[in-house]
Amino acid sequence: MTALGCIADDFTGATDLAGNLLASGRRTVVTIGVPDGPLPDADAVVVALNTRTVPAGDAVRAALDAHRALRERGCTRFWFNCPSTLDSAERGSIGPALDAPLAQRTGLTARTRLTPADTTEEPA
């Protein structure tokens, strides 16, 4: 059973995340778009969407479709891979796409908290 379902707003983010999951020893599958059939047994599934530059409504629908598909395939934990640029448009799609699955799952008005990762390395 797959425990971790991941949603990325583009292919590059999906493969970056999948590479990190693989490096940590997790069996990982990447799908291009929302999966519509059975998936191989894996520890994590990463769905690569193409939503970074689409209108917010389209990004929300895609994120909800991906979230639903991952739940239907047994995922119980979820990760939304955020791009390093976040929203570069005045009315970006990333925030609404992050909030929608959480709001749908909890029934509450949701505001997702983002915690940036510190990827800098200490000097040797």
Salt bridges, closest charged atoms under 4 A:
ASP9 OD2 - ARG52 NE 2.97
ASP10 OD2 - ARG52 NH2 3.17
ASP41 OD2 - ARG27 NH1 3.00
ASP43 OD1 - ARG27 NH2 2.94
ASP58 OD1 - ARG61 NH2 2.53
GLU72 OE1 - ARG68 NH1 3.26
GLU72 OE1 - ARG73 NH1 3.88
ASP99 OD2 - ARG111 NH1 3.80
